Amino acid sequence: MSLTSVLNIAGSGMTAQSVRLNTTASNIANAESASSSVDETYRARKPWFSVLEKEFNAKSRDMNGLMDTEAAMGAGVKIDGIIEKDAPLQARFQPDHPMANDDGYVYYPNVNVIEEMTDMMSSSRSYQMNVEVLKTAKQMLQRTLTLGQ
């Protein structure tokens, strides 16, 4: 695998995990935001990712017609968009709340804070791993440059 490929994959991974972290932070920040109607209530959001496919050519297959390991790997991660979770909202009976509707219900987001904290830890660690890949690639490149001296 070429150094450029490694840098592209790690860079796209860092971008994806950064979006995931920002989305998680937004969900946690809005976890207790109240609303008087279902339509106005914040809904938890999740990023949607897909693998960037490499372009395959005749050289991508070995003599048996099997895909070469390097060619079979993706070229990174693509962010397809941010989707809203379809989990039900929390309706709480709080007739004294200033945001209560005519029936006395207040609606809260479908944010599961424990799930969001788990996602935050996972995306943070994934981001750190991609940083380590970039550091290692940089060190390898520097060592390669010093070989000619």
MDAnalysis code that builds the backbone (N, CA, C; Angstrom):
import MDAnalysis as mda
import numpy as np

u = mda.Universe.empty(447, n_residues=149, atom_resindex=np.repeat(np.arange(149), 3), trajectory=True)
u.add_TopologyAttr("name", ["N", "CA", "C"] * 149)
u.add_TopologyAttr("resid", np.arange(1, 150))
u.add_TopologyAttr("resname", ["MET", "SER", "LEU", "THR", "SER", "VAL", "LEU", "ASN", "ILE", "ALA", "GLY", "SER", "GLY", "MET", "THR", "ALA", "GLN", "SER", "VAL", "ARG", "LEU", "ASN", "THR", "THR", "ALA", "SER", "ASN", "ILE", "ALA", "ASN", "ALA", "GLU", "SER", "ALA", "SER", "SER", "SER", "VAL", "ASP", "GLU", "THR", "TYR", "ARG", "ALA", "ARG", "LYS", "PRO", "TRP", "PHE", "SER", "VAL", "LEU", "GLU", "LYS", "GLU", "PHE", "ASN", "ALA", "LYS", "SER", "ARG", "ASP", "MET", "ASN", "GLY", "LEU", "MET", "ASP", "THR", "GLU", "ALA", "ALA", "MET", "GLY", "ALA", "GLY", "VAL", "LYS", "ILE", "ASP", "GLY", "ILE", "ILE", "GLU", "LYS", "ASP", "ALA", "PRO", "LEU", "GLN", "ALA", "ARG", "PHE", "GLN", "PRO", "ASP", "HIS", "PRO", "MET", "ALA", "ASN", "ASP", "ASP", "GLY", "TYR", "VAL", "TYR", "TYR", "PRO", "ASN", "VAL", "ASN", "VAL", "ILE", "GLU", "GLU", "MET", "THR", "ASP", "MET", "MET", "SER", "SER", "SER", "ARG", "SER", "TYR", "GLN", "MET", "ASN", "VAL", "GLU", "VAL", "LEU", "LYS", "THR", "ALA", "LYS", "GLN", "MET", "LEU", "GLN", "ARG", "THR", "LEU", "THR", "LEU", "GLY", "GLN"])
u.atoms.positions = np.array([
    [0.850, -1.171, 0.000],
    [0.000, 0.000, 0.000],
    [0.895, 1.233, 0.000],
    [0.557, 2.190, -0.794],
    [1.374, 3.387, -0.898],
    [1.135, 4.323, 0.283],
    [2.094, 5.178, 0.521],
    [1.991, 6.152, 1.606],
    [0.825, 7.102, 1.368],
    [0.609, 7.470, 0.125],
    [-0.509, 8.358, -0.199],
    [-1.840, 7.708, 0.169],
    [-1.975, 6.417, -0.094],
    [-3.201, 5.703, 0.258],
    [-3.421, 5.699, 1.755],
    [-2.347, 5.441, 2.500],
    [-2.443, 5.424, 3.963],
    [-2.868, 6.797, 4.474],
    [-2.270, 7.855, 3.930],
    [-2.611, 9.206, 4.364],
    [-4.056, 9.553, 4.030],
    [-4.519, 9.160, 2.848],
    [-5.910, 9.421, 2.459],
    [-6.896, 8.684, 3.353],
    [-6.606, 7.410, 3.639],
    [-7.502, 6.612, 4.476],
    [-7.550, 7.174, 5.891],
    [-6.381, 7.463, 6.465],
    [-6.344, 8.010, 7.831],
    [-6.993, 9.387, 7.888],
    [-6.754, 10.202, 6.880],
    [-7.350, 11.540, 6.848],
    [-8.858, 11.498, 6.749],
    [-9.383, 10.607, 5.902],
    [-10.835, 10.505, 5.783],
    [-11.434, 9.918, 7.060],
    [-10.697, 9.026, 7.713],
    [-11.154, 8.475, 8.991],
    [-11.215, 9.544, 10.070],
    [-10.226, 10.421, 10.094],
    [-10.234, 11.519, 11.067],
    [-11.407, 12.463, 10.813],
    [-11.673, 12.758, 9.562],
    [-12.800, 13.628, 9.217],
    [-14.112, 12.984, 9.646],
    [-14.267, 11.702, 9.376],
    [-15.490, 10.992, 9.741],
    [-15.690, 10.968, 11.248],
    [-14.633, 10.693, 11.991],
    [-14.754, 10.638, 13.449],
    [-14.982, 12.029, 14.039],
    [-14.459, 13.045, 13.395],
    [-14.716, 14.420, 13.846],
    [-16.196, 14.770, 13.687],
    [-16.785, 14.382, 12.563],
    [-18.221, 14.599, 12.349],
    [-19.020, 13.814, 13.378],
    [-18.600, 12.590, 13.634],
    [-19.287, 11.757, 14.625],
    [-19.215, 12.384, 16.017],
    [-18.052, 12.907, 16.383],
    [-17.898, 13.587, 17.683],
    [-18.782, 14.822, 17.777],
    [-18.816, 15.621, 16.725],
    [-19.647, 16.828, 16.733],
    [-21.131, 16.494, 16.823],
    [-21.551, 15.454, 16.126],
    [-22.946, 15.032, 16.174],
    [-23.305, 14.540, 17.576],
    [-22.409, 13.773, 18.166],
    [-22.629, 13.276, 19.527],
    [-22.712, 14.427, 20.519],
    [-21.819, 15.407, 20.377],
    [-21.847, 16.566, 21.269],
    [-23.163, 17.326, 21.137],
    [-23.666, 17.452, 19.924],
    [-24.945, 18.116, 19.699],
    [-26.083, 17.343, 20.360],
    [-26.041, 16.029, 20.250],
    [-27.076, 15.208, 20.871],
    [-27.058, 15.351, 22.391],
    [-25.874, 15.309, 22.984],
    [-25.770, 15.435, 24.441],
    [-26.219, 16.825, 24.894],
    [-25.843, 17.842, 24.139],
    [-26.220, 19.212, 24.507],
    [-27.731, 19.414, 24.471],
    [-28.412, 18.692, 23.603],
    [-29.865, 18.849, 23.464],
    [-30.663, 17.762, 24.165],
    [-30.024, 16.931, 24.966],
    [-30.681, 15.777, 25.583],
    [-31.863, 16.161, 26.466],
    [-31.810, 17.297, 27.099],
    [-32.887, 17.705, 28.012],
    [-33.636, 18.939, 27.530],
    [-33.572, 19.208, 26.228],
    [-34.305, 20.362, 25.713],
    [-35.782, 20.004, 25.567],
    [-36.625, 20.798, 26.181],
    [-38.055, 20.523, 26.217],
    [-38.768, 21.240, 25.085],
    [-39.914, 20.659, 24.699],
    [-40.737, 21.255, 23.661],
    [-42.201, 20.933, 23.943],
    [-43.073, 21.770, 23.434],
    [-44.499, 21.542, 23.667],
    [-45.158, 20.740, 22.549],
    [-44.428, 20.484, 21.468],
    [-45.011, 19.686, 20.387],
    [-43.998, 18.680, 19.850],
    [-44.527, 17.641, 19.260],
    [-43.681, 16.583, 18.693],
    [-42.850, 17.119, 17.528],
    [-43.431, 17.982, 16.731],
    [-42.751, 18.495, 15.539],
    [-41.554, 19.382, 15.866],
    [-41.576, 20.065, 16.995],
    [-40.501, 20.996, 17.363],
    [-39.409, 20.348, 18.207],
    [-39.607, 19.120, 18.635],
    [-38.664, 18.463, 19.535],
    [-37.417, 18.012, 18.783],
    [-36.269, 18.234, 19.409],
    [-34.992, 17.803, 18.842],
    [-34.983, 16.282, 18.741],
    [-34.434, 15.780, 17.658],
    [-34.278, 14.335, 17.478],
    [-32.792, 14.009, 17.364],
    [-32.406, 12.908, 18.011],
    [-31.003, 12.485, 17.984],
    [-30.559, 12.270, 16.543],
    [-29.334, 12.646, 16.274],
    [-28.781, 12.537, 14.922],
    [-27.564, 11.618, 14.926],
    [-27.398, 10.916, 13.827],
    [-26.246, 10.026, 13.642],
    [-25.687, 10.225, 12.246],
    [-24.356, 10.251, 12.123],
    [-23.767, 10.342, 10.780],
    [-23.886, 9.005, 10.057],
    [-24.015, 9.087, 8.746],
    [-24.124, 7.897, 7.898],
    [-22.871, 7.843, 7.034],
    [-22.104, 6.757, 7.163],
    [-20.838, 6.610, 6.450],
    [-20.918, 5.485, 5.427],
    [-20.041, 5.574, 4.450],
    [-19.857, 4.461, 3.514],
    [-18.377, 4.408, 3.140],
    [-17.985, 3.286, 2.566],
    [-16.591, 3.082, 2.163],
    [-16.386, 3.699, 0.793],
    [-15.320, 4.471, 0.655],
    [-14.936, 4.962, -0.671],
    [-14.275, 3.806, -1.401],
    [-14.830, 3.443, -2.505],
    [-14.299, 2.316, -3.266],
    [-13.157, 2.775, -4.164],
    [-12.154, 1.933, -4.250],
    [-11.075, 2.190, -5.200],
    [-11.525, 1.754, -6.578],
    [-10.908, 2.341, -7.574],
    [-11.175, 1.885, -8.934],
    [-10.307, 0.658, -9.182],
    [-10.951, -0.429, -9.573],
    [-10.221, -1.661, -9.821],
    [-9.875, -1.775, -11.299],
    [-8.752, -2.371, -11.546],
    [-8.352, -2.604, -12.934],
    [-7.836, -4.033, -13.065],
    [-7.330, -4.360, -14.200],
    [-6.857, -5.725, -14.454],
    [-5.732, -6.114, -13.497],
    [-4.947, -5.168, -13.044],
    [-3.837, -5.457, -12.143],
    [-4.317, -5.757, -10.725],
    [-5.594, -5.540, -10.446],
    [-6.145, -5.762, -9.116],
    [-6.345, -7.239, -8.807],
    [-6.229, -8.097, -9.811],
    [-6.460, -9.523, -9.605],
    [-5.155, -10.295, -9.831],
    [-4.991, -11.365, -9.035],
    [-3.801, -12.187, -9.227],
    [-4.059, -13.206, -10.342],
    [-3.145, -14.164, -10.517],
    [-3.239, -15.110, -11.628],
    [-4.460, -16.022, -11.506],
    [-4.958, -16.232, -10.303],
    [-6.132, -17.085, -10.100],
    [-7.437, -16.312, -10.218],
    [-7.336, -15.032, -10.498],
    [-8.536, -14.213, -10.616],
    [-9.027, -13.659, -9.289],
    [-8.276, -13.913, -8.214],
    [-8.676, -13.408, -6.893],
    [-8.230, -11.965, -6.722],
    [-8.982, -11.234, -5.933],
    [-8.689, -9.828, -5.693],
    [-7.431, -9.687, -4.844],
    [-6.555, -8.795, -5.236],
    [-5.364, -8.478, -4.475],
    [-5.781, -7.837, -3.151],
    [-5.087, -8.158, -2.058],
    [-5.449, -7.646, -0.729],
    [-5.475, -6.130, -0.706],
    [-4.473, -5.487, -1.255],
    [-4.432, -4.024, -1.254],
    [-5.575, -3.436, -2.075],
    [-5.860, -4.074, -3.196],
    [-6.920, -3.575, -4.066],
    [-8.299, -3.769, -3.438],
    [-8.425, -4.782, -2.584],
    [-9.718, -5.064, -1.958],
    [-10.055, -4.070, -0.849],
    [-9.051, -3.392, -0.328],
    [-9.300, -2.416, 0.734],
    [-9.947, -1.168, 0.152],
    [-10.743, -0.527, 0.958],
    [-11.366, 0.715, 0.516],
    [-10.350, 1.840, 0.468],
    [-10.761, 2.950, -0.088],
    [-9.874, 4.101, -0.212],
    [-10.161, 5.127, 0.873],
    [-10.986, 4.764, 1.851],
    [-11.303, 5.686, 2.930],
    [-12.781, 5.663, 3.256],
    [-13.196, 6.688, 3.972],
    [-14.575, 6.788, 4.436],
    [-15.222, 8.021, 3.829],
    [-16.489, 7.860, 3.423],
    [-17.243, 8.976, 2.876],
    [-18.427, 9.242, 3.797],
    [-18.689, 10.509, 4.083],
    [-19.828, 10.877, 4.905],
    [-21.011, 11.098, 3.965],
    [-22.001, 10.205, 4.066],
    [-23.167, 10.296, 3.185],
    [-24.197, 11.288, 3.699],
    [-24.174, 11.561, 4.974],
    [-25.128, 12.517, 5.532],
    [-25.368, 12.280, 7.004],
    [-26.243, 13.091, 7.554],
    [-26.636, 12.977, 8.954],
    [-28.116, 12.600, 8.960],
    [-28.445, 11.517, 9.656],
    [-29.835, 11.084, 9.716],
    [-30.373, 11.259, 11.132],
    [-31.676, 11.428, 11.240],
    [-32.322, 11.531, 12.542],
    [-32.785, 10.145, 12.967],
    [-32.570, 9.829, 14.235],
    [-33.024, 8.546, 14.755],
    [-34.545, 8.540, 14.823],
    [-35.124, 7.402, 14.530],
    [-36.581, 7.311, 14.535],
    [-37.140, 6.742, 15.836],
    [-36.326, 6.663, 16.871],
    [-36.803, 6.208, 18.175],
    [-37.873, 7.177, 18.683],
    [-38.831, 6.683, 19.457],
    [-39.902, 7.572, 19.927],
    [-39.385, 8.644, 20.882],
    [-40.040, 9.784, 20.842],
    [-39.708, 10.876, 21.754],
    [-40.240, 10.549, 23.142],
    [-39.706, 11.238, 24.139],
    [-40.166, 11.041, 25.511],
    [-41.245, 12.067, 25.826],
    [-42.427, 11.590, 26.115],
    [-43.518, 12.478, 26.521],
    [-43.667, 12.366, 28.043],
    [-43.484, 13.469, 28.733],
    [-43.600, 13.468, 30.200],
    [-44.775, 14.357, 30.606],
    [-45.545, 13.845, 31.555],
    [-46.673, 14.617, 32.058],
    [-46.149, 15.589, 33.106],
    [-46.057, 16.867, 32.732],
    [-45.568, 17.930, 33.611],
    [-46.444, 19.167, 33.395],
    [-47.659, 19.153, 33.952],
    [-48.595, 20.251, 33.673],
    [-48.108, 21.621, 34.169],
    [-47.193, 21.646, 35.134],
    [-46.693, 22.922, 35.653],
    [-45.515, 23.478, 34.851],
    [-45.005, 22.707, 33.913],
    [-43.851, 23.131, 33.112],
    [-44.303, 24.222, 32.130],
    [-43.494, 25.266, 31.951],
    [-43.884, 26.348, 31.030],
    [-44.042, 25.900, 29.576],
    [-43.408, 24.795, 29.180],
    [-43.507, 24.298, 27.808],
    [-44.602, 23.248, 27.638],
    [-45.390, 22.975, 28.672],
    [-46.432, 21.946, 28.602],
    [-47.494, 22.337, 27.574],
    [-47.985, 21.330, 26.841],
    [-49.061, 21.592, 25.873],
    [-50.404, 21.610, 26.613],
    [-51.486, 21.670, 25.887],
    [-52.826, 21.757, 26.499],
    [-53.165, 20.540, 27.357],
    [-52.577, 19.397, 27.025],
    [-52.832, 18.171, 27.787],
    [-51.872, 18.010, 28.963],
    [-50.921, 18.946, 29.128],
    [-49.969, 18.889, 30.237],
    [-48.710, 18.103, 29.950],
    [-48.472, 17.744, 28.675],
    [-47.289, 16.961, 28.320],
    [-46.182, 17.851, 27.770],
    [-44.965, 17.469, 28.126],
    [-43.756, 18.112, 27.603],
    [-42.986, 17.023, 26.871],
    [-42.476, 17.342, 25.701],
    [-41.754, 16.362, 24.891],
    [-40.248, 16.604, 24.980],
    [-39.536, 15.501, 25.164],
    [-38.081, 15.542, 25.262],
    [-37.477, 14.696, 24.146],
    [-36.238, 15.001, 23.762],
    [-35.597, 14.290, 22.648],
    [-35.427, 12.789, 22.906],
    [-35.228, 12.064, 21.827],
    [-34.978, 10.621, 21.889],
    [-33.485, 10.333, 22.028],
    [-32.809, 11.118, 22.844],
    [-31.367, 10.986, 23.047],
    [-31.115, 10.072, 24.241],
    [-30.342, 9.019, 24.022],
    [-29.909, 8.131, 25.086],
    [-28.487, 8.569, 25.460],
    [-28.346, 9.222, 26.596],
    [-27.057, 9.816, 26.973],
    [-25.980, 8.751, 27.152],
    [-26.327, 7.585, 27.651],
    [-25.337, 6.510, 27.826],
    [-24.825, 6.048, 26.466],
    [-25.730, 5.888, 25.523],
    [-25.328, 5.510, 24.159],
    [-24.448, 6.595, 23.538],
    [-24.800, 7.840, 23.773],
    [-24.013, 8.950, 23.222],
    [-22.613, 9.002, 23.836],
    [-22.511, 8.752, 25.123],
    [-21.183, 8.740, 25.765],
    [-20.333, 7.593, 25.216],
    [-20.959, 6.455, 24.978],
    [-20.243, 5.318, 24.389],
    [-19.764, 5.670, 22.981],
    [-20.636, 6.290, 22.196],
    [-20.244, 6.727, 20.850],
    [-19.099, 7.739, 20.915],
    [-19.162, 8.629, 21.897],
    [-18.118, 9.649, 22.031],
    [-16.769, 9.000, 22.339],
    [-16.764, 8.028, 23.245],
    [-15.512, 7.345, 23.576],
    [-14.978, 6.567, 22.370],
    [-15.876, 5.899, 21.665],
    [-15.477, 5.115, 20.496],
    [-14.909, 6.001, 19.390],
    [-15.603, 7.093, 19.088],
    [-15.123, 7.966, 18.015],
    [-13.836, 8.680, 18.419],
    [-13.701, 9.020, 19.689],
    [-12.470, 9.657, 20.162],
    [-11.278, 8.709, 20.009],
    [-11.474, 7.454, 20.359],
    [-10.393, 6.471, 20.223],
    [-10.074, 6.190, 18.756],
    [-11.094, 6.142, 17.929],
    [-10.864, 5.932, 16.492],
    [-10.081, 7.099, 15.904],
    [-10.431, 8.308, 16.317],
    [-9.715, 9.497, 15.858],
    [-8.250, 9.408, 16.283],
    [-8.012, 9.028, 17.544],
    [-6.642, 8.899, 18.043],
    [-5.853, 7.856, 17.260],
    [-6.499, 6.750, 16.906],
    [-5.817, 5.705, 16.138],
    [-5.430, 6.214, 14.751],
    [-6.302, 6.992, 14.131],
    [-5.972, 7.564, 12.820],
    [-4.817, 8.553, 12.929],
    [-4.755, 9.299, 14.026],
    [-3.624, 10.206, 14.263],
    [-2.336, 9.397, 14.393],
    [-2.403, 8.272, 15.096],
    [-1.221, 7.419, 15.250],
    [-0.762, 6.852, 13.911],
    [-1.709, 6.499, 13.054],
    [-1.356, 6.012, 11.712],
    [-0.611, 7.098, 10.945],
    [-1.111, 8.324, 11.023],
    [-0.435, 9.435, 10.342],
    [0.964, 9.676, 10.905],
    [1.112, 9.604, 12.227],
    [2.434, 9.782, 12.848],
    [3.403, 8.696, 12.376],
    [2.927, 7.456, 12.343],
    [3.775, 6.343, 11.912],
    [4.172, 6.492, 10.450],
    [3.226, 6.887, 9.613],
    [3.540, 7.092, 8.195],
    [4.573, 8.199, 8.027],
    [4.451, 9.257, 8.815],
    [5.413, 10.363, 8.765],
    [6.800, 9.878, 9.180],
    [6.858, 9.095, 10.255],
    [8.142, 8.572, 10.715],
    [8.776, 7.662, 9.669],
    [7.958, 6.822, 9.030],
    [8.481, 5.935, 7.995],
    [9.032, 6.730, 6.818],
    [8.328, 7.776, 6.444],
    [8.784, 8.617, 5.342],
    [10.093, 9.308, 5.707],
    [10.187, 9.813, 6.935],
    [11.430, 10.459, 7.360],
    [12.590, 9.479, 7.388],
    [12.358, 8.254, 7.838],
    [13.415, 7.244, 7.842],
    [13.832, 6.875, 6.420],
    [12.861, 6.815, 5.535],
    [13.166, 6.515, 4.129],
    [14.053, 7.612, 3.538],
    [13.771, 8.858, 3.848],
    [14.576, 9.968, 3.338],
    [15.999, 9.950, 3.880],
    [16.174, 9.455, 5.110],
    [17.523, 9.425, 5.684],
    [18.332, 8.227, 5.180],
    [17.715, 7.263, 4.518],
    [18.455, 6.113, 3.987],
    [19.463, 6.521, 2.920],
    [19.158, 7.535, 2.171],
    [20.045, 7.959, 1.091],
    [21.261, 8.752, 1.577],
    [21.336, 9.063, 2.839],
    [22.466, 9.879, 3.339],
    [23.674, 9.055, 3.658],
])
